[in-house]
Amino acid sequence: MTSETAKRLADLGLELPAPARPAANYVPFVVTGNLVYISGQVPLAPDGVKFIGKLGREFSIEEGQQAARLCAINVLGVLQAAVEDLDRVARMVKLVGFVNATPDFTDAHKVINGASDLITDVLGDTRGKHARSAIGMGSLPLGVAVEVEAVAEIA
């Protein structure tokens, strides 16, 4: 039987990746109680890391949203690995988005909408709407434009 969330993913034409191997001394997720903490996810595609550079210099807001969307796809891939069936997700509690940006770039919140919109599209309004922070940074690992971490509640 196909789950509701799997149907939404299929309707969106999305296939979630398996979690990437950690690049340092951490794990992709930690489950404690009914919460899943997901380590920061970068814009990693099957053919490698994408969106290397800064918002406000190499990338526009729209391109940053694409990078954030790719990060969110990876967040959901890790979450699926943690809980097996995304229908177990009671709610996405919080996203934290980090935007590698020039000092004068003030639209980090618009960039991270790319991640928030995707999470809501996949999980629906009730389970997908979340608290959020969008933070401009001077640099990020691997020089990527965006990184997104998350906390989800599971049933």
C-alpha positions in Angstrom: 0.0 0.0 0.0 1.3 3.5 -0.9 1.4 6.0 1.9 -0.1 9.4 1.6 3.3 11.1 1.7 4.8 8.7 -0.9 1.9 9.6 -3.2 2.7 13.3 -2.7 6.3 12.7 -3.5 5.3 10.8 -6.7 2.9 13.6 -7.7 5.8 16.1 -7.3 8.1 13.8 -9.3 10.5 13.4 -6.4 12.6 10.4 -5.3 14.3 10.8 -2.0 18.0 10.0 -1.7 19.5 7.8 0.9 21.5 9.8 3.5 24.9 10.9 2.4 27.8 9.5 4.3 28.9 12.1 7.0 31.9 14.2 6.1 33.1 14.5 9.7 32.4 13.2 13.2 28.6 13.2 13.3 25.6 11.1 12.3 22.9 12.1 9.8 20.1 12.0 12.4 19.4 11.4 16.1 16.1 10.1 17.4 15.3 11.0 21.0 11.8 10.4 22.4 9.4 11.5 19.7 11.8 13.9 18.0 14.2 13.4 15.1 17.1 15.9 14.8 18.5 16.0 11.3 22.0 17.2 10.7 22.6 20.0 8.2 22.0 19.0 4.6 23.8 20.7 1.7 22.7 20.8 -1.9 23.9 17.4 -2.8 22.6 15.8 -6.0 23.3 12.3 -7.3 26.1 13.7 -9.5 27.7 15.7 -6.7 27.6 18.9 -4.7 25.7 21.8 -6.4 25.4 25.6 -5.8 28.9 26.4 -4.7 29.2 30.1 -4.1 27.5 33.0 -2.4 24.1 34.6 -2.6 24.4 38.1 -3.8 27.4 37.3 -5.9 27.2 34.0 -7.8 23.6 33.2 -7.2 20.2 35.0 -7.3 17.4 34.6 -4.8 15.7 32.2 -7.2 18.8 30.1 -7.6 19.3 30.1 -3.8 15.7 28.8 -3.5 16.6 25.9 -5.8 19.6 25.1 -3.6 17.4 25.3 -0.5 14.9 23.0 -2.2 17.6 20.4 -2.9 18.7 20.7 0.8 15.1 20.0 1.8 15.0 16.9 -0.5 18.0 15.6 1.4 16.5 16.5 4.8 13.4 14.4 3.8 15.7 11.6 2.6 17.4 11.5 6.0 14.1 11.7 7.8 12.7 8.8 5.7 15.8 6.7 6.7 15.2 7.6 10.3 11.5 6.7 10.4 11.1 4.4 7.3 7.6 5.8 6.4 7.2 9.6 6.3 3.5 9.1 7.2 5.0 8.6 10.8 5.9 12.3 10.8 3.4 14.1 13.0 4.9 17.5 12.3 8.0 19.2 11.0 8.8 21.3 14.0 11.6 23.5 12.9 13.9 24.3 10.0 17.1 26.2 10.3 18.5 27.5 7.0 22.0 28.9 6.6 22.7 31.1 3.6 26.3 31.7 2.4 26.0 35.3 1.4 27.8 38.6 0.7 27.7 41.0 3.7 25.0 43.2 2.1 22.7 40.3 1.2 19.5 40.7 3.2 17.1 38.1 1.7 18.1 34.9 3.4 14.5 34.4 4.5 13.4 34.4 0.8 16.1 31.9 -0.1 15.0 29.4 2.7 11.4 29.6 1.4 12.7 27.1 -1.2 13.1 24.5 1.6 10.0 25.5 3.5 7.8 25.4 0.4 9.0 21.9 -0.5 8.6 20.5 3.0 5.0 21.9 3.1 4.3 20.5 -0.4 5.4 17.1 0.7 3.9 16.9 4.2 0.9 19.2 3.7 0.0 22.3 5.7 -0.9 20.5 8.9 2.3 18.4 9.2 4.6 20.6 7.1 4.3 24.1 8.5 7.1 24.8 10.9 9.0 27.3 12.9 12.1 28.5 11.1 15.3 30.6 11.2 17.1 31.9 8.1 20.6 33.0 8.8 23.2 34.7 6.6 26.7 33.3 6.9 30.2 34.3 5.7 30.9 30.7 4.6 29.5 27.2 4.7 31.1 23.7 4.4 32.4 22.9 0.9 31.6 26.5 -0.1 27.9 25.7 -0.7 25.3 28.4 -1.0 22.8 26.9 1.4 22.6 24.4 4.3 19.4 23.3 6.0 18.9 21.3 9.3 15.6 20.2 10.8 13.7 18.8 13.8 10.6 16.6 13.2 8.1 15.1 15.6 7.2 11.5 15.0 4.1 9.6 16.0 
